[in-house]
């Protein structure tokens, strides 16, 4: 029997803030396949996330089909918009949710992870942020646009650049993209469509660079619409899900676990020749040329 076997592998997943997003679903799948899970949680969410986890709020969604529970070896507070402490603006350092948190920039988190675990085998980037997501691109400010690119695209380059020297050969890095990278999705604003286009382009270039330099693989999962916390903030996710149910070849929307399963495959040795690739996990919606409903 051919199984996805991630036993002995360590995965760092950046972008888990509750049990309703793709990061959580990916953690579940990788853990079920045997990987040790290390989590990076955005600084403003880390207290509530850790408290909820410890209080048992997530117990139902932690449970695997065999009755065992999803476990995290560590939860690291991270803000992937900053690489080093000297880049962090004073008002962030003084913010009540940041001021008592040590070492939350990318370089500091990578240092902590490598101090605790020496190396990793799987890097997952499941995060995005745009302060002006509800604004059309035409009305997006330079600051808002660059902030979306910084948090949603450059953060992947930075995480990979810092982790790469500590990733074992044949390791895998993954990010989560969206169809708005190359097709018009009205309302997906604030520079987020541009950020996803950059993320996909960077996936190819980085696959070449870290493939040659470190023997690593880099891929992107382009996920269909799903009602996570971040997606609900955009405001029209329910219509996108309904659109998928009516128009995708499979006539349904995706489940987060389907993204998790593909992430587990791509992170495994079964995908050893796959790199620089964008894989659509959207019930085939990307292939439709016209709406049928
Ligand atoms: P989510 O809300 O579960 O995950 C986004 C995470 O990013 C949150 O945990 C948030 O705290 C974190 N985050 C935001 N800014 C951060 C920063 N500066 N540093 C560190 N973490 C930060 O939502 P979801 O939807 O699971 O998002 C995960 C990825 O999937 C994102 O890249 C998103 O664009 C992508 N995606 C989502 C789709 C959807 O319909 N939900 C469709 C296609 C892609």
py3Dmol code that shows the C-alpha trace and the ligand (Angstrom):
import py3Dmol

protein = """\
ATOM      1  CA  UNK A   1       0.000   0.000   0.000  1.00  0.00           C
ATOM      2  CA  UNK A   2       1.295   3.471  -0.936  1.00  0.00           C
ATOM      3  CA  UNK A   3       0.969   5.786   2.066  1.00  0.00           C
ATOM      4  CA  UNK A   4       1.914   9.372   2.751  1.00  0.00           C
ATOM      5  CA  UNK A   5       4.556   8.929   5.423  1.00  0.00           C
ATOM      6  CA  UNK A   6       5.874  12.066   7.124  1.00  0.00           C
ATOM      7  CA  UNK A   7       7.140  10.307  10.227  1.00  0.00           C
ATOM      8  CA  UNK A   8      10.374  11.887  11.484  1.00  0.00           C
ATOM      9  CA  UNK A   9       9.723  15.124   9.572  1.00  0.00           C
ATOM     10  CA  UNK A  10       9.309  18.515  11.235  1.00  0.00           C
ATOM     11  CA  UNK A  11       6.915  21.049   9.723  1.00  0.00           C
ATOM     12  CA  UNK A  12       6.783  24.772  10.468  1.00  0.00           C
ATOM     13  CA  UNK A  13       3.357  26.164   9.544  1.00  0.00           C
ATOM     14  CA  UNK A  14       3.043  29.953   9.563  1.00  0.00           C
ATOM     15  CA  UNK A  15      -0.511  31.317   9.734  1.00  0.00           C
ATOM     16  CA  UNK A  16      -2.621  29.366  12.238  1.00  0.00           C
ATOM     17  CA  UNK A  17      -4.842  31.562  14.394  1.00  0.00           C
ATOM     18  CA  UNK A  18      -7.862  29.315  14.923  1.00  0.00           C
ATOM     19  CA  UNK A  19      -9.248  25.930  13.855  1.00  0.00           C
ATOM     20  CA  UNK A  20     -11.124  27.265  10.819  1.00  0.00           C
ATOM     21  CA  UNK A  21      -8.394  28.092   8.293  1.00  0.00           C
ATOM     22  CA  UNK A  22      -6.226  26.238   5.818  1.00  0.00           C
ATOM     23  CA  UNK A  23      -3.232  26.345   8.189  1.00  0.00           C
ATOM     24  CA  UNK A  24      -5.127  24.251  10.739  1.00  0.00           C
ATOM     25  CA  UNK A  25      -6.310  21.796   8.070  1.00  0.00           C
ATOM     26  CA  UNK A  26      -2.750  21.433   6.786  1.00  0.00           C
ATOM     27  CA  UNK A  27      -1.476  20.874  10.338  1.00  0.00           C
ATOM     28  CA  UNK A  28      -4.084  18.144  10.810  1.00  0.00           C
ATOM     29  CA  UNK A  29      -3.109  16.361   7.596  1.00  0.00           C
ATOM     30  CA  UNK A  30       0.650  16.581   8.186  1.00  0.00           C
ATOM     31  CA  UNK A  31       0.250  15.418  11.782  1.00  0.00           C
ATOM     32  CA  UNK A  32      -1.944  12.518  10.713  1.00  0.00           C
ATOM     33  CA  UNK A  33       0.841  11.518   8.323  1.00  0.00           C
ATOM     34  CA  UNK A  34       3.296  11.498  11.237  1.00  0.00           C
ATOM     35  CA  UNK A  35       4.985  14.931  11.102  1.00  0.00           C
ATOM     36  CA  UNK A  36       5.887  16.992  14.167  1.00  0.00           C
ATOM     37  CA  UNK A  37       4.051  20.321  13.927  1.00  0.00           C
ATOM     38  CA  UNK A  38       5.562  23.690  14.843  1.00  0.00           C
ATOM     39  CA  UNK A  39       3.229  26.642  14.520  1.00  0.00           C
ATOM     40  CA  UNK A  40       3.763  30.337  13.796  1.00  0.00           C
ATOM     41  CA  UNK A  41       0.832  32.444  15.008  1.00  0.00           C
ATOM     42  CA  UNK A  42       0.401  36.155  14.303  1.00  0.00           C
ATOM     43  CA  UNK A  43       1.320  38.137  17.434  1.00  0.00           C
ATOM     44  CA  UNK A  44      -2.123  39.777  17.942  1.00  0.00           C
ATOM     45  CA  UNK A  45      -3.767  36.321  17.901  1.00  0.00           C
ATOM     46  CA  UNK A  46      -1.284  34.248  19.833  1.00  0.00           C
ATOM     47  CA  UNK A  47      -2.755  34.685  23.330  1.00  0.00           C
ATOM     48  CA  UNK A  48      -6.332  33.939  22.362  1.00  0.00           C
ATOM     49  CA  UNK A  49      -5.213  31.035  20.169  1.00  0.00           C
ATOM     50  CA  UNK A  50      -3.046  29.466  22.874  1.00  0.00           C
ATOM     51  CA  UNK A  51      -5.722  29.974  25.528  1.00  0.00           C
ATOM     52  CA  UNK A  52      -8.410  28.461  23.310  1.00  0.00           C
ATOM     53  CA  UNK A  53      -6.162  25.512  22.476  1.00  0.00           C
ATOM     54  CA  UNK A  54      -5.261  24.866  26.127  1.00  0.00           C
ATOM     55  CA  UNK A  55      -8.846  25.275  27.357  1.00  0.00           C
ATOM     56  CA  UNK A  56     -10.085  22.507  25.076  1.00  0.00           C
ATOM     57  CA  UNK A  57     -12.067  24.776  22.711  1.00  0.00           C
ATOM     58  CA  UNK A  58     -10.487  23.099  19.693  1.00  0.00           C
ATOM     59  CA  UNK A  59     -10.633  19.539  21.010  1.00  0.00           C
ATOM     60  CA  UNK A  60     -13.279  18.424  18.561  1.00  0.00           C
ATOM     61  CA  UNK A  61     -11.331  19.665  15.559  1.00  0.00           C
ATOM     62  CA  UNK A  62      -8.071  18.311  17.015  1.00  0.00           C
ATOM     63  CA  UNK A  63      -9.399  14.759  16.983  1.00  0.00           C
ATOM     64  CA  UNK A  64      -8.112  12.488  14.199  1.00  0.00           C
ATOM     65  CA  UNK A  65     -10.278   9.668  12.787  1.00  0.00           C
ATOM     66  CA  UNK A  66      -8.335   7.129  14.906  1.00  0.00           C
ATOM     67  CA  UNK A  67      -9.162   9.065  18.093  1.00  0.00           C
ATOM     68  CA  UNK A  68      -5.688  10.556  18.613  1.00  0.00           C
ATOM     69  CA  UNK A  69      -5.337  14.341  18.887  1.00  0.00           C
ATOM     70  CA  UNK A  70      -3.531  16.964  16.834  1.00  0.00           C
ATOM     71  CA  UNK A  71      -0.563  18.177  18.903  1.00  0.00           C
ATOM     72  CA  UNK A  72       1.730  21.158  18.407  1.00  0.00           C
ATOM     73  CA  UNK A  73       5.322  20.850  19.596  1.00  0.00           C
ATOM     74  CA  UNK A  74       5.597  24.656  19.869  1.00  0.00           C
ATOM     75  CA  UNK A  75       3.593  27.766  19.064  1.00  0.00           C
ATOM     76  CA  UNK A  76       5.844  30.700  18.112  1.00  0.00           C
ATOM     77  CA  UNK A  77       4.467  34.269  18.014  1.00  0.00           C
ATOM     78  CA  UNK A  78       5.382  35.758  14.628  1.00  0.00           C
ATOM     79  CA  UNK A  79       4.778  38.874  12.569  1.00  0.00           C
ATOM     80  CA  UNK A  80       5.909  37.934   9.077  1.00  0.00           C
ATOM     81  CA  UNK A  81       5.838  41.583   7.950  1.00  0.00           C
ATOM     82  CA  UNK A  82       9.188  42.142   9.672  1.00  0.00           C
ATOM     83  CA  UNK A  83      12.499  40.372   9.100  1.00  0.00           C
ATOM     84  CA  UNK A  84      14.583  41.864  11.889  1.00  0.00           C
ATOM     85  CA  UNK A  85      13.820  43.751  15.094  1.00  0.00           C
ATOM     86  CA  UNK A  86      15.330  47.010  13.860  1.00  0.00           C
ATOM     87  CA  UNK A  87      12.640  47.134  11.119  1.00  0.00           C
ATOM     88  CA  UNK A  88       9.771  47.120  13.633  1.00  0.00           C
ATOM     89  CA  UNK A  89       8.217  50.599  14.024  1.00  0.00           C
ATOM     90  CA  UNK A  90       8.200  52.059  17.543  1.00  0.00           C
ATOM     91  CA  UNK A  91       4.385  52.110  17.698  1.00  0.00           C
ATOM     92  CA  UNK A  92       4.293  48.354  17.076  1.00  0.00           C
ATOM     93  CA  UNK A  93       6.949  47.680  19.719  1.00  0.00           C
ATOM     94  CA  UNK A  94       4.891  49.733  22.179  1.00  0.00           C
ATOM     95  CA  UNK A  95       1.551  48.180  21.174  1.00  0.00           C
ATOM     96  CA  UNK A  96       0.034  46.275  24.119  1.00  0.00           C
ATOM     97  CA  UNK A  97      -0.212  43.048  22.125  1.00  0.00           C
ATOM     98  CA  UNK A  98       3.447  43.190  21.056  1.00  0.00           C
ATOM     99  CA  UNK A  99       5.372  44.796  23.874  1.00  0.00           C
ATOM    100  CA  UNK A 100       5.854  41.701  26.034  1.00  0.00           C
ATOM    101  CA  UNK A 101       6.554  39.349  23.121  1.00  0.00           C
ATOM    102  CA  UNK A 102      10.189  38.487  22.563  1.00  0.00           C
ATOM    103  CA  UNK A 103      11.593  37.769  19.112  1.00  0.00           C
ATOM    104  CA  UNK A 104       8.603  37.802  16.740  1.00  0.00           C
ATOM    105  CA  UNK A 105      10.336  38.862  13.511  1.00  0.00           C
ATOM    106  CA  UNK A 106      11.088  36.253  10.854  1.00  0.00           C
ATOM    107  CA  UNK A 107      14.827  36.047  11.556  1.00  0.00           C
ATOM    108  CA  UNK A 108      14.243  35.756  15.312  1.00  0.00           C
ATOM    109  CA  UNK A 109      11.545  33.079  14.939  1.00  0.00           C
ATOM    110  CA  UNK A 110      13.743  31.021  12.608  1.00  0.00           C
ATOM    111  CA  UNK A 111      16.554  31.312  15.141  1.00  0.00           C
ATOM    112  CA  UNK A 112      14.244  30.061  17.926  1.00  0.00           C
ATOM    113  CA  UNK A 113      12.888  27.175  15.818  1.00  0.00           C
ATOM    114  CA  UNK A 114      16.396  26.067  14.861  1.00  0.00           C
ATOM    115  CA  UNK A 115      17.568  26.391  18.458  1.00  0.00           C
ATOM    116  CA  UNK A 116      14.660  24.170  19.590  1.00  0.00           C
ATOM    117  CA  UNK A 117      14.601  21.695  16.678  1.00  0.00           C
ATOM    118  CA  UNK A 118      17.932  22.093  14.763  1.00  0.00           C
ATOM    119  CA  UNK A 119      16.318  21.749  11.329  1.00  0.00           C
ATOM    120  CA  UNK A 120      12.955  21.443   9.572  1.00  0.00           C
ATOM    121  CA  UNK A 121      11.726  19.437   6.560  1.00  0.00           C
ATOM    122  CA  UNK A 122       8.517  21.242   5.645  1.00  0.00           C
ATOM    123  CA  UNK A 123       7.728  24.955   5.503  1.00  0.00           C
ATOM    124  CA  UNK A 124       4.120  26.058   5.013  1.00  0.00           C
ATOM    125  CA  UNK A 125       3.134  29.700   4.454  1.00  0.00           C
ATOM    126  CA  UNK A 126      -0.613  30.020   5.028  1.00  0.00           C
ATOM    127  CA  UNK A 127      -0.992  33.715   5.703  1.00  0.00           C
ATOM    128  CA  UNK A 128      -2.079  36.893   4.014  1.00  0.00           C
ATOM    129  CA  UNK A 129      -3.064  40.371   5.071  1.00  0.00           C
ATOM    130  CA  UNK A 130      -4.196  43.525   3.351  1.00  0.00           C
ATOM    131  CA  UNK A 131      -5.296  46.591   5.323  1.00  0.00           C
ATOM    132  CA  UNK A 132      -7.291  47.850   2.324  1.00  0.00           C
ATOM    133  CA  UNK A 133      -8.745  44.564   1.015  1.00  0.00           C
ATOM    134  CA  UNK A 134     -12.183  46.128   0.548  1.00  0.00           C
ATOM    135  CA  UNK A 135     -10.874  48.918  -1.688  1.00  0.00           C
ATOM    136  CA  UNK A 136     -10.733  48.456  -5.468  1.00  0.00           C
ATOM    137  CA  UNK A 137      -7.180  48.471  -6.823  1.00  0.00           C
ATOM    138  CA  UNK A 138      -7.786  51.910  -8.340  1.00  0.00           C
ATOM    139  CA  UNK A 139      -8.460  53.327  -4.881  1.00  0.00           C
ATOM    140  CA  UNK A 140      -5.715  51.436  -3.034  1.00  0.00           C
ATOM    141  CA  UNK A 141      -3.034  53.634  -1.512  1.00  0.00           C
ATOM    142  CA  UNK A 142       0.664  53.017  -2.097  1.00  0.00           C
ATOM    143  CA  UNK A 143       0.993  52.225   1.607  1.00  0.00           C
ATOM    144  CA  UNK A 144      -1.889  49.719   1.541  1.00  0.00           C
ATOM    145  CA  UNK A 145      -0.597  48.044  -1.610  1.00  0.00           C
ATOM    146  CA  UNK A 146       2.942  47.662  -0.296  1.00  0.00           C
ATOM    147  CA  UNK A 147       1.635  46.428   3.045  1.00  0.00           C
ATOM    148  CA  UNK A 148      -0.373  43.675   1.281  1.00  0.00           C
ATOM    149  CA  UNK A 149       2.690  42.629  -0.714  1.00  0.00           C
ATOM    150  CA  UNK A 150       4.892  42.730   2.383  1.00  0.00           C
ATOM    151  CA  UNK A 151       2.609  40.587   4.578  1.00  0.00           C
ATOM    152  CA  UNK A 152       1.304  38.248   1.878  1.00  0.00           C
ATOM    153  CA  UNK A 153       4.160  37.752  -0.611  1.00  0.00           C
ATOM    154  CA  UNK A 154       7.535  38.966   0.629  1.00  0.00           C
ATOM    155  CA  UNK A 155       6.861  37.111   3.893  1.00  0.00           C
ATOM    156  CA  UNK A 156       7.183  33.842   1.942  1.00  0.00           C
ATOM    157  CA  UNK A 157      10.532  34.870   0.427  1.00  0.00           C
ATOM    158  CA  UNK A 158      11.767  35.923   3.840  1.00  0.00           C
ATOM    159  CA  UNK A 159      10.667  32.739   5.620  1.00  0.00           C
ATOM    160  CA  UNK A 160      12.221  30.566   2.938  1.00  0.00           C
ATOM    161  CA  UNK A 161      15.447  32.583   2.780  1.00  0.00           C
ATOM    162  CA  UNK A 162      15.893  32.331   6.544  1.00  0.00           C
ATOM    163  CA  UNK A 163      14.845  28.673   6.865  1.00  0.00           C
ATOM    164  CA  UNK A 164      16.567  27.292   3.738  1.00  0.00           C
ATOM    165  CA  UNK A 165      20.014  26.748   5.306  1.00  0.00           C
ATOM    166  CA  UNK A 166      18.283  24.754   8.081  1.00  0.00           C
ATOM    167  CA  UNK A 167      16.092  22.621   5.829  1.00  0.00           C
ATOM    168  CA  UNK A 168      17.159  19.060   5.122  1.00  0.00           C
ATOM    169  CA  UNK A 169      17.753  18.093   1.458  1.00  0.00           C
ATOM    170  CA  UNK A 170      14.492  17.203  -0.379  1.00  0.00           C
ATOM    171  CA  UNK A 171      12.536  19.415   1.999  1.00  0.00           C
ATOM    172  CA  UNK A 172       9.420  21.157   0.740  1.00  0.00           C
ATOM    173  CA  UNK A 173       8.113  24.729   0.992  1.00  0.00           C
ATOM    174  CA  UNK A 174       4.504  25.590   0.191  1.00  0.00           C
ATOM    175  CA  UNK A 175       2.270  28.620   0.041  1.00  0.00           C
ATOM    176  CA  UNK A 176      -1.456  29.122  -0.558  1.00  0.00           C
ATOM    177  CA  UNK A 177      -2.547  31.244  -3.485  1.00  0.00           C
ATOM    178  CA  UNK A 178      -5.846  32.212  -5.083  1.00  0.00           C
ATOM    179  CA  UNK A 179      -7.227  32.445  -8.621  1.00  0.00           C
ATOM    180  CA  UNK A 180      -7.282  36.265  -8.371  1.00  0.00           C
ATOM    181  CA  UNK A 181      -3.558  36.047  -9.240  1.00  0.00           C
ATOM    182  CA  UNK A 182      -4.470  35.726 -12.907  1.00  0.00           C
ATOM    183  CA  UNK A 183      -8.223  36.226 -13.277  1.00  0.00           C
ATOM    184  CA  UNK A 184     -10.456  39.127 -12.312  1.00  0.00           C
ATOM    185  CA  UNK A 185     -12.217  38.647  -8.975  1.00  0.00           C
ATOM    186  CA  UNK A 186     -14.063  41.936  -8.359  1.00  0.00           C
ATOM    187  CA  UNK A 187     -13.869  42.864  -4.671  1.00  0.00           C
ATOM    188  CA  UNK A 188     -10.591  41.043  -3.948  1.00  0.00           C
ATOM    189  CA  UNK A 189      -8.902  44.389  -3.591  1.00  0.00           C
ATOM    190  CA  UNK A 190      -6.254  46.342  -1.723  1.00  0.00           C
ATOM    191  CA  UNK A 191      -3.470  44.818  -3.813  1.00  0.00           C
ATOM    192  CA  UNK A 192      -4.280  41.244  -2.738  1.00  0.00           C
ATOM    193  CA  UNK A 193      -4.675  40.090  -6.363  1.00  0.00           C
ATOM    194  CA  UNK A 194      -1.243  41.575  -7.079  1.00  0.00           C
ATOM    195  CA  UNK A 195       0.149  39.889  -3.956  1.00  0.00           C
ATOM    196  CA  UNK A 196      -1.084  36.479  -5.137  1.00  0.00           C
ATOM    197  CA  UNK A 197       0.392  37.081  -8.621  1.00  0.00           C
ATOM    198  CA  UNK A 198       3.730  37.907  -6.981  1.00  0.00           C
ATOM    199  CA  UNK A 199       3.481  34.852  -4.726  1.00  0.00           C
ATOM    200  CA  UNK A 200       2.993  32.532  -7.707  1.00  0.00           C
ATOM    201  CA  UNK A 201       5.769  34.108  -9.737  1.00  0.00           C
ATOM    202  CA  UNK A 202       8.086  33.937  -6.734  1.00  0.00           C
ATOM    203  CA  UNK A 203       7.177  30.255  -6.279  1.00  0.00           C
ATOM    204  CA  UNK A 204       8.722  29.518  -9.690  1.00  0.00           C
ATOM    205  CA  UNK A 205      11.815  31.677  -9.238  1.00  0.00           C
ATOM    206  CA  UNK A 206      12.426  30.425  -5.713  1.00  0.00           C
ATOM    207  CA  UNK A 207      11.995  26.811  -6.856  1.00  0.00           C
ATOM    208  CA  UNK A 208      14.914  27.394  -9.205  1.00  0.00           C
ATOM    209  CA  UNK A 209      17.044  29.247  -6.684  1.00  0.00           C
ATOM    210  CA  UNK A 210      16.601  26.987  -3.645  1.00  0.00           C
ATOM    211  CA  UNK A 211      16.456  23.881  -5.840  1.00  0.00           C
ATOM    212  CA  UNK A 212      19.934  24.603  -7.151  1.00  0.00           C
ATOM    213  CA  UNK A 213      21.353  25.927  -3.918  1.00  0.00           C
ATOM    214  CA  UNK A 214      19.785  23.674  -1.280  1.00  0.00           C
ATOM    215  CA  UNK A 215      17.957  20.855  -3.097  1.00  0.00           C
ATOM    216  CA  UNK A 216      14.575  22.075  -1.832  1.00  0.00           C
ATOM    217  CA  UNK A 217      11.192  22.041  -3.586  1.00  0.00           C
ATOM    218  CA  UNK A 218       8.790  25.013  -3.697  1.00  0.00           C
ATOM    219  CA  UNK A 219       5.134  24.811  -4.716  1.00  0.00           C
ATOM    220  CA  UNK A 220       1.872  26.690  -4.366  1.00  0.00           C
ATOM    221  CA  UNK A 221      -1.640  25.391  -3.750  1.00  0.00           C
ATOM    222  CA  UNK A 222      -4.235  27.606  -5.411  1.00  0.00           C
ATOM    223  CA  UNK A 223      -7.220  27.007  -3.165  1.00  0.00           C
ATOM    224  CA  UNK A 224     -10.895  27.485  -3.934  1.00  0.00           C
ATOM    225  CA  UNK A 225     -13.078  29.804  -1.873  1.00  0.00           C
ATOM    226  CA  UNK A 226     -13.467  28.722   1.748  1.00  0.00           C
ATOM    227  CA  UNK A 227     -15.092  30.501   4.710  1.00  0.00           C
ATOM    228  CA  UNK A 228     -12.066  31.070   6.961  1.00  0.00           C
ATOM    229  CA  UNK A 229     -11.788  34.038   9.306  1.00  0.00           C
ATOM    230  CA  UNK A 230      -9.605  35.951   6.785  1.00  0.00           C
ATOM    231  CA  UNK A 231     -11.988  35.191   3.929  1.00  0.00           C
ATOM    232  CA  UNK A 232     -15.016  36.351   5.907  1.00  0.00           C
ATOM    233  CA  UNK A 233     -13.285  39.726   6.375  1.00  0.00           C
ATOM    234  CA  UNK A 234     -13.430  40.245   2.606  1.00  0.00           C
ATOM    235  CA  UNK A 235     -17.212  40.287   2.861  1.00  0.00           C
ATOM    236  CA  UNK A 236     -18.415  38.205  -0.111  1.00  0.00           C
ATOM    237  CA  UNK A 237     -17.006  34.753   0.580  1.00  0.00           C
ATOM    238  CA  UNK A 238     -20.469  33.184   0.849  1.00  0.00           C
ATOM    239  CA  UNK A 239     -21.256  34.284  -2.721  1.00  0.00           C
ATOM    240  CA  UNK A 240     -17.914  32.842  -3.906  1.00  0.00           C
ATOM    241  CA  UNK A 241     -18.708  29.515  -2.265  1.00  0.00           C
ATOM    242  CA  UNK A 242     -22.169  29.475  -3.800  1.00  0.00           C
ATOM    243  CA  UNK A 243     -20.653  30.360  -7.181  1.00  0.00           C
ATOM    244  CA  UNK A 244     -18.349  27.360  -6.892  1.00  0.00           C
ATOM    245  CA  UNK A 245     -21.237  25.091  -5.926  1.00  0.00           C
ATOM    246  CA  UNK A 246     -23.139  26.170  -9.023  1.00  0.00           C
ATOM    247  CA  UNK A 247     -20.357  26.479 -11.570  1.00  0.00           C
ATOM    248  CA  UNK A 248     -17.428  24.176 -10.767  1.00  0.00           C
ATOM    249  CA  UNK A 249     -17.215  20.868 -12.654  1.00  0.00           C
ATOM    250  CA  UNK A 250     -17.737  19.010  -9.354  1.00  0.00           C
ATOM    251  CA  UNK A 251     -20.679  21.272  -8.426  1.00  0.00           C
ATOM    252  CA  UNK A 252     -19.471  21.919  -4.912  1.00  0.00           C
ATOM    253  CA  UNK A 253     -17.108  24.075  -2.889  1.00  0.00           C
ATOM    254  CA  UNK A 254     -13.891  22.708  -1.385  1.00  0.00           C
ATOM    255  CA  UNK A 255     -13.313  21.465   2.132  1.00  0.00           C
ATOM    256  CA  UNK A 256     -10.219  22.689   3.999  1.00  0.00           C
ATOM    257  CA  UNK A 257      -9.158  19.059   4.505  1.00  0.00           C
ATOM    258  CA  UNK A 258      -8.762  18.742   0.715  1.00  0.00           C
ATOM    259  CA  UNK A 259      -6.125  21.468   0.812  1.00  0.00           C
ATOM    260  CA  UNK A 260      -4.561  19.721   3.818  1.00  0.00           C
ATOM    261  CA  UNK A 261      -4.338  16.431   1.951  1.00  0.00           C
ATOM    262  CA  UNK A 262      -2.663  17.999  -1.091  1.00  0.00           C
ATOM    263  CA  UNK A 263      -0.243  19.802   1.219  1.00  0.00           C
ATOM    264  CA  UNK A 264       0.642  16.466   2.843  1.00  0.00           C
ATOM    265  CA  UNK A 265       1.261  14.905  -0.579  1.00  0.00           C
ATOM    266  CA  UNK A 266       3.388  17.833  -1.796  1.00  0.00           C
ATOM    267  CA  UNK A 267       5.392  17.747   1.441  1.00  0.00           C
ATOM    268  CA  UNK A 268       6.082  14.044   1.087  1.00  0.00           C
ATOM    269  CA  UNK A 269       8.664  12.097  -0.894  1.00  0.00           C
ATOM    270  CA  UNK A 270       5.826  10.993  -3.209  1.00  0.00           C
ATOM    271  CA  UNK A 271       6.085  14.488  -4.740  1.00  0.00           C
ATOM    272  CA  UNK A 272       9.882  14.388  -5.016  1.00  0.00           C
ATOM    273  CA  UNK A 273       9.885  15.579  -8.652  1.00  0.00           C
ATOM    274  CA  UNK A 274       7.284  18.334  -8.223  1.00  0.00           C
ATOM    275  CA  UNK A 275       8.630  21.859  -7.813  1.00  0.00           C
ATOM    276  CA  UNK A 276       7.859  25.311  -9.199  1.00  0.00           C
ATOM    277  CA  UNK A 277       4.229  24.260  -9.655  1.00  0.00           C
ATOM    278  CA  UNK A 278       0.893  25.876  -8.869  1.00  0.00           C
ATOM    279  CA  UNK A 279      -1.736  23.215  -8.105  1.00  0.00           C
ATOM    280  CA  UNK A 280      -5.413  24.201  -8.229  1.00  0.00           C
ATOM    281  CA  UNK A 281      -7.499  22.643  -5.458  1.00  0.00           C
ATOM    282  CA  UNK A 282     -10.878  24.165  -6.312  1.00  0.00           C
ATOM    283  CA  UNK A 283     -13.152  21.389  -7.645  1.00  0.00           C
ATOM    284  CA  UNK A 284     -12.077  22.462 -11.146  1.00  0.00           C
ATOM    285  CA  UNK A 285     -13.510  25.981 -11.056  1.00  0.00           C
ATOM    286  CA  UNK A 286     -10.311  27.472 -12.565  1.00  0.00           C
ATOM    287  CA  UNK A 287     -10.905  25.503 -15.761  1.00  0.00           C
ATOM    288  CA  UNK A 288     -14.337  27.012 -16.502  1.00  0.00           C
ATOM    289  CA  UNK A 289     -14.487  29.654 -19.221  1.00  0.00           C
ATOM    290  CA  UNK A 290     -18.071  30.747 -18.588  1.00  0.00           C
ATOM    291  CA  UNK A 291     -20.477  30.513 -15.693  1.00  0.00           C
ATOM    292  CA  UNK A 292     -23.217  27.930 -16.228  1.00  0.00           C
ATOM    293  CA  UNK A 293     -25.602  29.062 -13.517  1.00  0.00           C
TER     294      UNK A 293
END
"""
ligand_1 = """\
44
LIG
P -6.904 32.338 8.096
O -7.500 33.546 8.713
O -7.133 31.029 8.754
O -5.332 32.467 7.916
C -4.637 33.673 7.707
C -3.650 33.795 8.840
O -2.689 34.818 8.543
C -4.302 34.197 10.164
O -4.008 33.227 11.151
C -3.634 35.519 10.500
O -3.470 35.698 11.881
C -2.307 35.355 9.782
N -1.580 36.611 9.555
C -2.056 37.768 9.044
N -1.065 38.690 9.001
C 0.055 38.094 9.478
C 1.394 38.515 9.684
N 1.780 39.757 9.370
N 2.276 37.635 10.205
C 1.893 36.385 10.525
N 0.639 35.915 10.350
C -0.266 36.774 9.834
O -7.445 32.336 6.592
P -7.176 31.359 5.367
O -8.234 31.698 4.383
O -7.011 29.963 5.800
O -5.806 31.918 4.773
C -4.637 31.133 4.613
C -4.072 31.369 3.214
O -4.994 30.839 2.254
C -3.880 32.842 2.849
O -2.702 32.986 2.094
C -5.082 33.122 1.965
O -4.882 34.205 1.067
C -5.164 31.798 1.228
N -6.404 31.536 0.502
C -7.615 31.578 1.128
C -8.777 31.314 0.422
C -10.117 31.323 1.102
O -11.143 31.367 0.408
N -10.173 31.269 2.432
C -8.747 30.985 -1.021
C -7.416 30.917 -1.572
C -6.298 31.211 -0.838
"""
view = py3Dmol.view(width=600, height=400)
view.addModel(protein, "pdb")
view.setStyle({"model": 0}, {"cartoon": {"style": "trace"}})
view.addModel(ligand_1, "xyz")
view.setStyle({"model": 1}, {"stick": {}})
view.zoomTo()
view.show()
